Amino acid sequence: MDPSTRVAVHGHRGARALLPENTIAGFLCAIEAGVDFIELDVAVTVDDVLVVSHDPVLNRRVRRRPRGSRIIRELTFEQVRLCDCGSRRNRRFRRQVPVPGARIPALDEVFALADRGPFQFNVELKSFPLKPWLAPAPERLASLLLGAIERHALAPRVLVQSFDIRVLRAMSRLAPHIRLSVLDELGARNFVSLARRAGTRIVGPYHRLVTERRVASAHKAGVQVVCWTANQPRDWARLIRAGVDAIITDDPGGLITYLEAAGLRPPQTYPQTGS
């Protein structure tokens, strides 16, 4: 197999199809499955601690929390840690197994998993132009993330993605060596123009926006395509035919098995990690 054609696998929020999202247990599951990247989301507490959470507001459907504010930006890190994010199974995923007592991890805890294997980190920065009270200003948000990356010496292993172009531009000014990806769910622009507007060499479209023509155009311009979030074999097959560079999925183990069976990915060549 030509390594240049290899489709990278990103474990969405860890391995959400099997274990609660954005938990240490979920990330370890994805790492042990052999992912190329663990994908995670970052929010910021009132005391400027980066925590791993998809939503800026604590989600009652997947978390048990104490009374009080649900907005992470209004809570201290210690208050956020009181939230149980593992006991409630997400009903969207029938195979998901609860992990009672799992806590929202600090980003530092997730970065500390780096020695578990040769995987990389796909970090989504959550920023809300129409609701600025939910996150720090773009420059501050980028600075906090860069500090965490540098503490763990992980710059070569981190990809930063965001829907908010302001955040990507701020990160580019602070650390032009960090890889950046602009996310898209509306399909308002073609991939190349979107990447140019954001100043990135990677675009992250919703998987249903992907076509062979759009991917070919992106590749011709030197832009990679990392699509999200595809969980079904029929979608994996379509995206592979389209020529995407990577697929973000809630079922990374399933996608890896699919790629191996199709001869599109070599078997695991590094030892499995322990829990």
N, C-alpha and C positions, 0 to 999 in steps of 0.2 A: 504493500500500500504506500502511495506517495504521501509523506507526512504533511505536505502542503495542503492536501485535501481533507485533512482530519477535521471533523466537526467537534468542537469543544463542548463539554457538558457543564452547565452551571446548575448547582443545586439550589432551587428557589427557596429562600428563607430556610435553608438547610435541606430537609427532605420532607416537605410538608405533607406529602401523601401518606407518610408513615408515622411521623412524630410531630408534636406541636411545633409551630413555626417559630423561627428565630430563638431557639433554645440551644443550649450547649449540647444536649442529647441529639437534637436534630442535626446540628452541624457535624457532630462525630459520626452520625449515621451516613451522611453524605460523603464525608472524607473516607470512611471505610468502604463505601461503594466504589470509590476511585474517581470522584469528580475532578475536573480540571479547575473549577472555581466553586467556592461557596458564595452564594449571593445573599446579601443581608441588607437591612434598612437601618438607618441611624436617625434617632431623635436626640434632643438635648434637654436636660433637666434645668431647673432654675439655678442650680449651682454649677452649671456648665460642664456636666458630666455627659459624655456621649454614651447613649444606651441603645441597645438593639431592639427596635420596634418598628413595625411597618406603619402603624397608625400613630399620629401625634396625640390622639385621645385614646385612653385605655378602652379596649374593645370588650364589652360585657359578654359577647358571645363566646370568646375564647379565653377570657381571663376572669379570675376572682380577685376583687380588690377591696381595700378598706373604704369606708365612707370618706367623702371629701371630693376635691377636684379630680376630674378625669384627664385633665390636660397635662401632659408630661412636662411641658415647659413651665408649669406652675408648681411642680412638685420637686422636692429634693431627691437626690439619688437614693437616700435611705428610705424615703416614702415610696418610691417606685419599686424598691426591692421587696416591699411588703406584698406586692401583687403576685398571686399564684397564676402563672401562665401555662401550666402544664396539665391541670386536672380536668379541664373541659375539652372534650374531643370536638374538633371542628366537623360538623355534620356533613360538610361537602366532601369529606374524605373518609370513605367507609373503612379503609384499612388503617386509619390513624389510631395509634395506641397512646392513651394519656400517659403523662409523666408527672404524677402528683407532686406538688411542691417545687416544681421547676420555677426559677425566678428569671426576670428580665435581666439579661447579662449586660454588663458594661462592655463597650467595644474593646477595651483593653483585655478583657477575658477571652473574647473571641480571637483577637490577634495573638494571644498567648498559645493558641492551638497550632501555630505555624510549624512547630517541629513535628507535628503528627504526619506529615507527608509533603510531597512536592506540589500540592495544590496552591491556587492563588485565591485572592479575595476580590469579589465584586461588591463594592460598597455603594449603596444608593443613599444620597443625601436628600433628606426630606425638607423641602422649602415651599412656602405657600405665599406667593405674591399678593393674593387677595385676602389672606388671613395672616398678616405678619406677626401676630402675637403667638403663633404656634411654633415659631422657630427663630433662632438668632438671625441677624442680618447676614446676607450671603458672604460677606468678607469674614465675619466672625465665624460662621459655620465652617467655611473652608479652612480657616486658620486652626480651629479646634481639631479638625480631622487630620490636617497635616502634622500637627503636634503628635497625635497618636501614631501616625504612620512612622514618624521619625523616631519615637521612643522605642518602637519595635524593629526598626531598621527594615521596613517592609516595602519601601518604595518600588522596587522592581516587581513586586508580587501583588500590587494593588491596582485595580481599575475602579475609577470613580464614575458613577452614572447619576444623572438627575434629569427631571423634566424641566427644571428651572435653569435656563441658560445663564442667568446672572451668577449662579453658584459655580457653574463650569468655568465661566470667564474669570471669576475670582480665584479659583483653584489654579487656573492656567497662569495667572499673574504671579501667584505665590510659588508655584512649583511646576514649571513648564515640562518637567521630566515625567510627571505623573500622567498615566493614560486616562483619557476621558471619553465618556460615551453619552450622547444626548438621547434621551428617551422620547418616544412618540406613541400616542395612542389614538390620535385623530386622523393621521394620514393627510394633513393639510399641505405638506410639502413633499417633494421627492427626496430621497435619502441624501443625495449629494448637496442639494441646496440647504437642507436642514443642518447637515454637518458643517458646511461652510459658515452658516449663520452662528452656530454655536462654537465654532473654532475647534472642532474635534475631528479625529480620524476614525471614529466608530459611531455608528447609529444603533439605537436599541428600539426597533419598532415592535408594536404588538404583532404577534405572529400572523394574524389574519390579514395584515397589510402587506405581507411579503409576497412578491412575485419574482419569477426568474428574471424578467426584464429589469426590475428595480434593483435587484442584487447585482446583475451584470453591469448596470450603469454605475453602481456604487464602486464595485471592484475596479472598473476602468479608471475611476477617479482616485483610487487608492484608499477607499473607505471600506472598513469592515462592517459586517452586519451581525449583530448579536440580538436575536429576537426573543421575545417573552410572550406568555408563559404557556408552552405547549406540552400537553400531557398524554395525548393519544397517538398510537402508532400511525394512524392515517395522516395526522398532522406532521409527525416526525418525517414520514416518507416525503410529503410534499415539500417540506422545508429543505430536506437534503437534496431533492431534485432542483430546488431553486438555487442551491449553492451557498446557503448561509454559512457563516464562519463559526457560529455557536448557537446553541439552543438553551434557554433557561427553562427549567422544568421542575414541577413539584415531585416528580418521580425519577430522580437521577439514576437510581439503580436500574430501573426499567429501561430507560433510554440507553444506558451503557450496554445492557444485555442485547437490546435491539441492534445497536451499532455493531457489536461483536458478531452477532448472528449473520448480519449482512456483509461481513468482511470489511467494515468501514472503521474498525478500531481494533488494535491489537489487544490480546489479553493483558491483564494486570501484570506489571513487571516490577512492582515494588511491594514490600511487605505490608500486610494489613495492620492497622493501628489497633491498640488496645483501648478499652474504655476507661 
